[in-house]
């Protein structure tokens, strides 16, 4: 950093990526906050009111700062430079968020480093993908009482798995259950796929379908709340779509006429499948919704992972986020294998 740039920063004062400190006391909080944000610089030897307080720049001090960074969890990557008796600590944005120090987790709020609350920490872990909804164990699920054995057999048939062997071992291999102290525990993915009544444990996994009379989506002709496993939900949604899709007939000269539907069912099936897979299940307030309007089909999934599909007479526009539960779908060859995510 050049002297002129330092003068400009001192004149502008502290900000989201700039912190002034007179000494190393509390430095770990600033390092953690920057690593949890988008990185930043700590100017050691500058006061909060932008005045230079000269410090003794020694190798021992630099080693002490490096030790502070190394003692954070995970270790924070920094580089150190000095100019005019000010030590500049460059903190990289963390590649393995969230980061913490001995006093907790911190985040950057404007020009300040603020300690996270319990709920903020949980939300941060979720946003960074360190806590996955489908991998969380549901202790209230009782195997085999709540297990849909027939549904599991249908899954195996679709996946063309003939040699079942030990069901519990197979469930563990699929990543939907694990055995602890002699009991088989199901995670949320296992419940969404193989519970007799998934909505008993995850009520917000219901899928709403509605047929509207008008383009504005005000007058409802038919509406259903579809429950069941993810496989069952997709099948029931597709039944609803087929029921209300207009069909024309093409005569090809062969004995059997060809049905020509107004919408490509394969595209809708893929979209519905993506909708249940990509749903942000941490968000409890919204169902997936398929709106069947006179001129279009609209599929909505609101939450942190936001999906909207708009299908208007062969015209497809899609926005899809990262996948959830997709391995179970791709295993079944009948389902579209190259789902986009």
HUNOR-V444646 format. One record per backbone hydrogen bond with DSSP energy under -0.5 kcal/mol. NH is the residue of the N-H (numbers start at 1). CO is the residue of the C=O. If there is no record, write none. Layout:
NH,CO ; NH,CO
This chain:
6,2 ; 7,3 ; 8,4 ; 9,5 ; 10,6 ; 11,7 ; 12,8 ; 13,9 ; 15,18 ; 18,15 ; 19,41 ; 21,43 ; 27,24 ; 29,26 ; 30,26 ; 31,27 ; 32,28 ; 33,29 ; 34,30 ; 35,31 ; 36,32 ; 37,33 ; 37,34 ; 39,34 ; 40,91 ; 41,17 ; 42,89 ; 43,19 ; 43,41 ; 44,42 ; 44,87 ; 45,21 ; 45,43 ; 46,21 ; 46,43 ; 47,51 ; 50,47 ; 53,45 ; 54,52 ; 55,85 ; 57,55 ; 58,56 ; 62,58 ; 63,59 ; 64,60 ; 65,61 ; 66,62 ; 67,63 ; 68,64 ; 69,65 ; 70,66 ; 71,67 ; 72,68 ; 72,69 ; 73,100 ; 74,72 ; 76,69 ; 79,90 ; 81,88 ; 83,86 ; 86,83 ; 87,44 ; 88,81 ; 88,86 ; 89,42 ; 89,87 ; 90,79 ; 90,88 ; 91,40 ; 91,89 ; 92,77 ; 92,90 ; 94,35 ; 100,73 ; 101,104 ; 104,101 ; 106,99 ; 107,114 ; 108,33 ; 109,107 ; 109,112 ; 110,108 ; 112,109 ; 114,107 ; 114,112 ; 116,105 ; 121,117 ; 122,118 ; 123,119 ; 124,120 ; 125,121 ; 126,122 ; 127,123 ; 128,124 ; 129,126 ; 130,125 ; 131,125 ; 135,132 ; 136,132 ; 136,133 ; 138,186 ; 139,137 ; 141,138 ; 143,141 ; 146,142 ; 147,144 ; 148,194 ; 149,147 ; 152,148 ; 153,149 ; 154,150 ; 155,151 ; 156,152 ; 157,153 ; 158,154 ; 159,155 ; 160,157 ; 161,156 ; 162,160 ; 164,162 ; 167,165 ; 170,166 ; 171,167 ; 172,168 ; 173,169 ; 174,170 ; 175,172 ; 176,171 ; 177,171 ; 178,185 ; 180,183 ; 183,180 ; 185,178 ; 185,183 ; 187,176 ; 188,136 ; 189,134 ; 191,187 ; 192,188 ; 193,189 ; 194,190 ; 195,191 ; 196,146 ; 198,195 ; 200,197 ; 201,197 ; 201,198 ; 202,198 ; 205,202 ; 206,203 ; 207,226 ; 208,288 ; 209,224 ; 210,290 ; 211,222 ; 212,292 ; 213,219 ; 214,219 ; 217,214 ; 220,218 ; 221,211 ; 222,211 ; 224,209 ; 226,207 ; 226,224 ; 230,192 ; 233,229 ; 234,230 ; 235,231 ; 236,232 ; 237,233 ; 238,234 ; 239,235 ; 240,236 ; 241,237 ; 242,238 ; 243,239 ; 244,240 ; 245,241 ; 248,260 ; 250,258 ; 251,249 ; 252,250 ; 258,250 ; 260,248 ; 261,259 ; 262,246 ; 265,263 ; 268,264 ; 269,265 ; 270,266 ; 271,267 ; 272,268 ; 273,269 ; 274,270 ; 275,271 ; 276,272 ; 277,273 ; 278,274 ; 279,275 ; 281,279 ; 283,280 ; 284,282 ; 288,206 ; 289,300 ; 290,208 ; 291,289 ; 291,298 ; 292,210 ; 292,290 ; 293,291 ; 293,296 ; 296,293 ; 297,311 ; 298,291 ; 299,309 ; 300,289 ; 301,307 ; 306,304 ; 307,301 ; 308,319 ; 309,299 ; 310,317 ; 311,297 ; 311,309 ; 312,310 ; 312,315 ; 313,311 ; 315,312 ; 316,314 ; 317,310 ; 319,308 ; 328,325 ; 329,325 ; 329,326 ; 330,326 ; 331,327 ; 332,328 ; 332,329 ; 333,158 ; 333,331 ; 335,332 ; 339,337
